[in-house]
Amino acid sequence: MPPKATILVVDDEPHVVRLVQANLQASGYRVLTATDGRTGLQTVTDKLPDLVILDLMMPGLDGYEVCRRIREYSDVPIIVLTARGAEIDKITCLDAGADDYLTKPFSVGELLARVRAVLRRSRFPEEIRNHPPFRSGRLVIDFGRRRVTVDGRPVELSPTEYRLLATLARDADRVMLHEELLREVWGPEYRDEKEYLRLYIHYLRQKLEADPSHPQLILTQQGAGYRLAILPVAEA
């Protein structure tokens, strides 16, 4: 059995750190802790954890800034913890680079389920790596190398962005339902989280489409889902 992941918990509230650490360790994970943003950033650099659980509202360097700085050099999955539960706060977190969002107070069961789901989607299924490259217009996805290019130029994608794109490409030219994409990319725990899907489709369009406001590649089927179009391959 492969070893469990190493998880970094960054929170300035000691009782939250103790609660999260104890339950993660009881589930077999190795846990690192930090009580401020700067120490958390240094730990990400030094220890290379498999997942970061990050509080937003910390004094000094807050969670938003920590998240942005991590994303400058790492695609380690990040789950944000916060007492702010409005949808705009969730979108702001995801925009900053978080992979998931959990509102305080949270249940231990929900936290552990989110941890499992985020780690699962960061380890893309091996069978996808064996697929031949996908081409549509000026887009090329090399599954074996986990490399995406547009017009021959590499496109940097987060693990979640790549998983969503690869899932659409696997069934290209077929409308994939919202619930189907949420289940396959995020996991069954996320079947009602359509704002995640809308936001990540937006991110992909910004990175892949010539004109994101008039997409030609990732198409919306109103009220149903999304389809990755198969376009004529562009001339080299």
ChimeraX attribute file (.defattr): number of C-alpha atoms within 10 A of each C-alpha:
attribute: neighborCount
match mode: 1-to-1
recipient: residues
	/A:1	3
	/A:2	4
	/A:3	8
	/A:4	12
	/A:5	16
	/A:6	19
	/A:7	25
	/A:8	24
	/A:9	25
	/A:10	29
	/A:11	26
	/A:12	18
	/A:13	12
	/A:14	11
	/A:15	10
	/A:16	16
	/A:17	19
	/A:18	14
	/A:19	11
	/A:20	20
	/A:21	20
	/A:22	13
	/A:23	16
	/A:24	20
	/A:25	14
	/A:26	10
	/A:27	11
	/A:28	12
	/A:29	16
	/A:30	17
	/A:31	19
	/A:32	18
	/A:33	19
	/A:34	19
	/A:35	17
	/A:36	21
	/A:37	25
	/A:38	14
	/A:39	14
	/A:40	24
	/A:41	17
	/A:42	13
	/A:43	17
	/A:44	19
	/A:45	13
	/A:46	9
	/A:47	12
	/A:48	15
	/A:49	19
	/A:50	18
	/A:51	22
	/A:52	27
	/A:53	24
	/A:54	30
	/A:55	28
	/A:56	23
	/A:57	16
	/A:58	18
	/A:59	10
	/A:60	10
	/A:61	16
	/A:62	17
	/A:63	26
	/A:64	22
	/A:65	15
	/A:66	21
	/A:67	25
	/A:68	15
	/A:69	14
	/A:70	22
	/A:71	17
	/A:72	9
	/A:73	9
	/A:74	13
	/A:75	19
	/A:76	20
	/A:77	25
	/A:78	26
	/A:79	23
	/A:80	23
	/A:81	24
	/A:82	20
	/A:83	14
	/A:84	14
	/A:85	13
	/A:86	9
	/A:87	10
	/A:88	10
	/A:89	14
	/A:90	21
	/A:91	16
	/A:92	12
	/A:93	24
	/A:94	21
	/A:95	16
	/A:96	18
	/A:97	25
	/A:98	28
	/A:99	23
	/A:100	20
	/A:101	22
	/A:102	21
	/A:103	15
	/A:104	13
	/A:105	10
	/A:106	12
	/A:107	11
	/A:108	13
	/A:109	10
	/A:110	12
	/A:111	20
	/A:112	15
	/A:113	13
	/A:114	20
	/A:115	21
	/A:116	13
	/A:117	18
	/A:118	22
	/A:119	16
	/A:120	14
	/A:121	19
	/A:122	21
	/A:123	10
	/A:124	17
	/A:125	11
	/A:126	10
	/A:127	9
	/A:128	15
	/A:129	15
	/A:130	12
	/A:131	13
	/A:132	11
	/A:133	16
	/A:134	16
	/A:135	18
	/A:136	18
	/A:137	16
	/A:138	20
	/A:139	22
	/A:140	19
	/A:141	22
	/A:142	17
	/A:143	19
	/A:144	14
	/A:145	10
	/A:146	16
	/A:147	15
	/A:148	22
	/A:149	16
	/A:150	18
	/A:151	14
	/A:152	11
	/A:153	11
	/A:154	12
	/A:155	15
	/A:156	13
	/A:157	17
	/A:158	21
	/A:159	19
	/A:160	20
	/A:161	18
	/A:162	23
	/A:163	22
	/A:164	22
	/A:165	21
	/A:166	23
	/A:167	17
	/A:168	21
	/A:169	20
	/A:170	14
	/A:171	13
	/A:172	19
	/A:173	17
	/A:174	15
	/A:175	18
	/A:176	20
	/A:177	15
	/A:178	19
	/A:179	19
	/A:180	15
	/A:181	21
	/A:182	21
	/A:183	15
	/A:184	15
	/A:185	26
	/A:186	25
	/A:187	19
	/A:188	14
	/A:189	13
	/A:190	18
	/A:191	15
	/A:192	13
	/A:193	13
	/A:194	13
	/A:195	12
	/A:196	18
	/A:197	22
	/A:198	13
	/A:199	14
	/A:200	19
	/A:201	18
	/A:202	14
	/A:203	16
	/A:204	19
	/A:205	20
	/A:206	14
	/A:207	14
	/A:208	20
	/A:209	17
	/A:210	14
	/A:211	11
	/A:212	16
	/A:213	10
	/A:214	11
	/A:215	14
	/A:216	18
	/A:217	22
	/A:218	23
	/A:219	17
	/A:220	16
	/A:221	13
	/A:222	7
	/A:223	8
	/A:224	11
	/A:225	18
	/A:226	23
	/A:227	19
	/A:228	23
	/A:229	19
	/A:230	18
	/A:231	14
	/A:232	10
	/A:233	12
	/A:234	11
	/A:235	7
	/A:236	6
